[in-house]
Amino acid sequence: MAQAKTVTAPTPSDAEGGANGSPWLTLLAVSLGVIMVMLDGTVVGIANPVIGKELNASLSDLQWVTSGYLLALAVFLITAGKLGDLFGHKRIFLIGVAGFTVTSLAIGFTGSVTALIFFRVLQGLFGALLQPAALALLRNAFPGPRLNQAMGAWGAIIGLSSAAGPIVGGLLVQNVSWQSVFFINGPVGVIALIMGVLIIRESRSQLLSKVDWLGVVLLSGAMFALVWSIIKAPEWGWGDAKTVGFLIGFAVLTAVFIFWQTVARQPLVPLAIFKNPSVSIGVGLMMMVAFAMFGAMFFLGFFFQGVHGLTPLEAGLRMLPMSAGMIIASPLAGMAIGKLGPKITMASGLVITAVAMFLMSRLGVDASFVESGIPFLVLAFGLSPVFVGATEIIVGNVDPQYAGVAGGVQQSAMQVGGALGTAILGAVMAGEIASKLPGYLGPAAQAIPPEQMRLLEQAAAFGTAPTQGLPAQVAQLVTNAVHSSFMDGMHLAFLVSTAVAILTAVLALFVKRGATPTEGAPVHVG
């Protein structure tokens, strides 16, 4: 590969003198790519009920539509960040955008849930390429204290795209098809590619010359063993030999990986970046808040459409307060971190998040727009400081040459947390439904064969009651029992998320502001 050279970061006047390399246009270009990833991470929640009906998918299948995507992201993100440091963040970003666009179109044309899951995994792999590269490109485009401004704007864009996913999904699913939520990535991806080629400046580390492939294998294996064991544990059982075996495999591979990173000449993850306690704490914060958010939010699509009886569009509109809140809260979070520091800002955000989760645990079957909208609005002002602050802490506390790795670590923490939250809270909810459903059915439960009860519990996890062919009185009993047990399970999931948010708020008190590079500091470009 061509020898990289070290140059001085452009001053604001230099960088903004033309389109090429302009910081704010660079922010727009990389945001378009990441918007696709974030939209597809949330839009599926609205599409899931329709996908389940049209493709005859089980709850486990639909969990894999989400978890397979998150698993691929989690396993490959750190490696992808290192590839960007080595071969150039712009190059890796453009490859990721192109691949994500193509796999999105492939999903739209698929006709089976197996193919859907397969392409979602591929989609996650390409998404892993572009996310850490985007953060590294922003780190290079916004040196010094301007990084806080960029992170605030970045948080607003990403937060808006995440929150807008359910609304966009509702419009498309109801008026076009579930496939259209993936087809929309076509034009967005093309625009992102064109802007990326014309605007983004290349950057990479001059100190790296090869990929630590053994480290890639060890880390990927460890991440896979962890997430796979958590996802499959509800099916296998937490004490099952297969679950325990994968967890032991995770521990062993992690130990070997850490040892190898101490002796490798150019390690995949330089352990020195974790000598700064704030980086490690930032990773923990990102993982735990993603656990609470993604895990709890997974069930809302089923609540609004299955229990509440709303259309996909109506369900998406219920998320509108969160979308509006994100637009306002993320820039404010960036300003607050600049003035108050990350410790107070993030701890406060997590307390607000806990309040929002608790309010969601009080939602009733017939919750009005206002009753559900208030928790969503509160949640927007709680999550924004955490996502903006944790990103700044992780990326801002490492040497610029490791910006790609830091971005991969940050994004990997989010995806692992989301996958764990979906799996663990899914198991919590399923267990609560199985525990409460017979009681709500009353004496009628004794007449239901075990196999039919199991199928009824699976349907209850969707918030739907199979009442075809039943007398009206019996159908009403089953419907009420299913909805009540679903609400109990959802309430418990939100209460667990509340506890996680409170514990994470305590952890946030130990972070320190990122030591971002000063204007004119050396950066590495191709």
N, C-alpha and C positions, 0 to 999 in steps of 0.2 A: 504494500500500500504506500501511497505517497507520504513523504515525511511531513508531519504537521509542524506548524510554526507558532510561536507565541507572539501575540500582538497586544496592544493596549486597547481596552474596551473603549468604544466610541463615546464621546461626550454627548449629552442630549442634543446639542445643535447639530453635531455630525450625523447622528443616527437618524434624526428626523428631517434631514435635508432632502431625502428622496424616498420613494416607496420601498426600495430594496433596503432591508434591515431596519426599517422604521419600527420602534418598539411597540407602538399601539397597533399598527397594522399586523405586526408579528403576533401580538396577543389575539387579534381577531382571527388570523389564519389558523393558529393552533387550536383556538377555541372551537372553530367549526368542526375540526376533526374529533375533538374530545366530546363535543355535544352529541355526536352520533353514539358514542359509547355510553354516555350517561342516559340519553333518551332510551336506548335499548335495555338499559339496566332497570328502568322503572316502567316503561310503557307496557312491558309484558304482563305486569300485574293486572292491567285492565283487559288485555287480550286473552289471558289465561282461561277464563270461563268459556269463551267462545271457542278457543283452540281445543279445550277439553271435549266440547260437544262435537265439533266437526271432525276431529281426528280420533274420537273415542279414547281419549287419554285418561289415565288414572291420576289421582293426586300425586302419586310417586313420580309419574311421568312429568307432570307439570312442575314438580319441585326440581326435576333434573333439567327442565328447560331453563330454569333460573340458576340452579346450582352448577350445572355443567359449564355454563358461561362464566360464572364466578370462579369455579375451580380452575379453568384454563387461564383466566387472568391471574389468579393468585400464584399458580405454579410458575408462570413464565415472566412475570413482571420484572423481577430483579435481574434475570438474565437479559431481558430486553433492554433494561437500563444500561447494563454493561456493554451491550452491542452498540448502543448509541454513543457511549463514551469512546468506543474503539473505532467504529466505522463512520461516525458522524450522526448527530442527532437529527439533522434535517433529512438525511437519507433514510434513516430508520423510520422517522415519522411519516414520510411519504409512502414507504412500503406498507406501513400499518394502515394508513388511510385507504390505499388502493385495495388491500386485502379485505379490510372490513367492509368496504363497499360491495365488492364482488360476492362475499359470503352472505351479505344481507339480501342481495338479489336472489341468491340460490335458495335461501330460506323461503322467500316469497313464492317460489315455484315448487316447493316440496309438497308432497301429499301424504306423508306419514309422520307420526310422532318420532319414530326412530331417526329418520333423516333430519328432522327438525333439530333434535338434540345434537346430532353429529355436526351439523352446520353451526349450531350455537357454540359448540366447543371451538370450532375453527374461528368463529367470529371473536371469541374471547382471546385466542392466541394473537390475532392481528390487533385487537384492542390493546393487548399488553405491549405491543411494539410502540404504539403511538403515545400512550399516556405518559410514561416517564420521559420520553423524548420531548414532549410538549413542555413539561416543567423545566427541563434542562435548558431548552431554548428560551424560555422566559427568564430564567436565572441569568443567561448570557445577555439578553436584550435589556434587562432592567438592573443595572449594577447599583450597589449602594443602597441608601434608604428608599429609593424608588421601588425596590422589590415589594415593600409593604403595600404601596399603591396598586401595583400590578396584581398582588395576591387578593386584594379587596375586589378589584374588577373581575379577576379570574373566578373568585368565589361567587360573585353575582351571576356571571354567565353560566357557570357549572350548576349552581344551585337552581337557577331558573330552568335550565334544561332538564334537570332531574325532576323538579316539581311539575314542569309543564308536560312531562311524559304522560301522565294519566289523562290530561285534557286532550292532548294530541291523539293519544291512543283511543280515547272515547269517541272523538269525532270520526276518526278513520274506521274504527271497528264497526261503529253503528251505521255509517253512511257509505262505506266502501266495502272493506273486508279486513280480516285480521292480517292477511298478507300485506296489506298496504302500509302497515306500521313499519315493515322492513323495506318495502320498495322506496319509501321516502328518503332512505339513506343514499339512493342513487344520485339525485341531483346535488344533495348536500356534499357528498363525497367528491364529486367532480369539481365543485366550486372550491372545496378545501384543497384539492390537489393543485388546481391552477394558481390559487393564491400562494400556496406553499412554495411552488416552484419559483414564482416571480418575486416574492417578498422576503421569505425567511433566509437569513444568513446561516451558513454551516458553522457548526462548532463541535469540537471533540477534544479529548485529552491527548496531549503530546506524550504523556508518560506511559501509555498503554500500547502494546504491540501484538497481543494475542489474547484469545479467550481461554479462560480456565474451564476447560470442558469437563474435567473430573468434578470440579465444583458445581458446574451446571447440573450434572447427573445426580450428585448427592443432594443438592438443595431441591431440585425438582422432585426427586423421589421422596424426600422428607415432607415437602409441602403436600404432595399427592396423598401420602399415607395419612397425614393428619386430617385433611379435609374429607377424604374418602371415608375414613372411619367414622367421622361425625355424621356425615350424610347417611351412611348405611346403618348406623347404630339403632335408629328407631325400628328398622326392619329386622336386623339380626338380634338386637338386645344388647344393652350396654355391658353385660357381663359375658357375652358370647365370646368364644375363643377367637373368632375372626376379628371382632372389634378390638379385643385386647391385643391380638397379634399385630394389627395395623398400627395401634398406638405404640407398641414396643418398637415396631419398625421405624416409626417416626422418631422416637427417642434415640435409637441407635444411629440412624442416618444423620440426625442433627449433631450428635456428638462427634461422629467421624468428619462431618462437614466443618465443624468449628476447628477441629484439630488440623485439618488440611489447610484451612485458611491461614493458620499461623505459620505454615511452612511453605506454602505455594509462593513462587516468585512474583506472580501478578494475580493475587486472589480475586475471585469473583466478587466477594463482599469484603473490602478492607475493614477488618474488625476495629481499626483505629477510629472509624467514624462513630463508634458507640462509646468511645472513651468520654465523650461529652454526654453526661447523664440526660440532658434535655432531648437529645436525639432518641435515646431509648424510651424516654417517657413519652415523647411525641408519637412514636410508633405504637406504644400501648394505648394512648388516647385515641388514635385513629381507629385502631382495631376494636376497642370497646364501644365507641360511639356508633361505628358501623354495625356492630353486633346488635345494639339496641334498635337502631333505626331500620335497617333492612330486614332484620328478623321480625319486628313487629309490623312493619308496613306490608309485608308479604300477604297478610290476611285481609287487608282492607278491601281489595278488589272483590273477594268472595263475600265480605260483609255487605258492601253496598249493593252488589248485584244479586247475590244469592239470598241473603236474609232480608235486606231492605227492599229488594225488588226493583232497583233502579236500572235504567238502560246504561250501556257503556258510556255514553256521552254524559248523562246525569252523574254517573259515578266519577268521571273525570272532573266535572265541574265542582264536585265536592272538595277537590284538592286545590281549587283556585286560590283560597286564602293563603295556602302555603307558597304557591307560585308568586303571588304578589308580595308576600312577606320576604321571600328570598331576594327579590329585586332590591328591596330597601335595606334589608339586614346585612347583606354581605359587604357592600361598600362601607357601611357604618362599622362593621366588625374590623375591617382593615384600618379605619381611622382610630378606632378604640385601641387596637393593639399597638399602633404607632404612639399613642399618647399614654396609655395606662400599662402597656406591656402585656405579654401573653398570659401571665399567671392569673391576674384578676379577671381579664376578659374571658378566658376560656372556662375558668371555674364558674363564673357567673352564667355563661352560656349553658353549661352542663346542668346547673341547678334549674334553669329555665326549661331545659329539655326534660328533666325529671318531672317538672310540673305538667308539661304537655302530655307526657306519657301517662301520668296519673289521671289526667282529665279524660284521656282516651279510654282508660280502664273503667270509666263511669258511663260510657256511651250506652244508650238503650237501643232496643231493636228498632224503634221508630224515631231515632234521633233526627232532628230537623237540620237544615242547612247551617243555621247559626250554632246549634249545639255541637255539630261536628267541625264547623269552621273555626271556632275559637281555639280548640287545641291545635289545629293545623297552623294557624297564624302564630301562636305561641311557639310551636316547634320550629318554625322558620327562624325566629329570633334566638332560639337556643342552639340550633345546629350550626348556623353560619359562623359564629365566633370560633367554634371548635374546628370546623373544616379549614377555615382560613388560617387560624392560628397554628394548628398542628402541621399544616403544609409548610408554613413559614419557618417553624421550629426545626423540622427535619431537613428541609432543603437549605435553609439559611445557616445552619450550624456545621455544615461540612465544607471541605475545600471544594472550590469550583470544579476541579478536575474530576470529582466524583459526583457531580450534579446528577448524572444519569442514574447512577446506582442509588443515590438518595431518593430520586423521584420514583424509582422502581420499588424501593423499600416502603415509601409512603403509600403508593397505590396498592402494593401487595398487602399491606396491613389492612387497608380498607376492604379489599375483596375477600381476604381470609375472614375478617370480622363479619362481613355480610353473609358469607357462606355458612359460617358457624352459627350465626344468629338465625338464619333461615332453618337450618337443620335442628338446632337445639330447641328453639322456641316452637318449631313445628312438632317436635316430639312432645314437648310440654303440653301443647294444645291438644294433640291427638290423645294423649293420656287423660287429660281432663274430660274430653268428650266421651271417651270410653267409660270413664268413671261416673259421669253424671247422666248420660243418656238413659240407661235403664230406669233410674229413679224418676225421670220426667215422663217416661212411658207408663209407669205405674204397673198395675197387675197385667197389663197387656204385654209387658216384656217377657213374662213367663211363657207366653204362647209363641214367641218368635224363636225359630231354630238358631243355633249358634252361628251358622254360616250366613244366614240372612241378617243377623244382628251385626256381624262384621261388615257386611256390605252397607248396612244402614249407617254404621259409624264412619265408613269411608265417605259416604254421601254427605254426612253431617259436616265433615271437614271442609267441604265445598260450600257449606251453608245452604244446601239444597235438600229437599225431602222427596224421595221417590214415592209418590202417592197414586200413581196410575192404577186404576182398577179398584181402588179401595172405596168403601162407603164414605160418604161425606163426613160423618162424625169421626170415623177412624182416621181419615185423611187429615182432619184438623188436629187431632191428637198427635199424630206423627209429626206434622209440620211444627206445631208448638214445641214439641220435645226436641226436635232437631235444632230449631232456632235458639232455644234456651241453652242447650248444651254447647252450641257453637259460641254463643255470647260468653258463657262461663270460660271456655277455652281461650277466647280472644282477650278477655279481661285479665286472665292469669298471665298471658304472654306480655301484655302491656305492663303489668305490675312487676314482672321480672325485669323488663326494660327500664322501668323506673328505678329499681334498685341498682342496676348496672350503671345508669347515668349518675346516681348519687355517689357511688364508689369512685367513678371516674373523675368526678369533680374534686374529690380529695387528692387524687393523683395529679391533677392539673396544678395544684399549689406548689409543686416541686420543679416546674419548668422555668427556663430562663430565655430571654430574648435571643433570637438568632443573630450570630455574628456575621451579618451580610458583608460582602466585600465593598470596599470603598470605590468611589469613582476613579476611573483610570487604572484599576487593578488589572493585572494580566489575566487574560482569558485565552483560550486555545481555539484556534480556528484552522480549517483545512486550507 
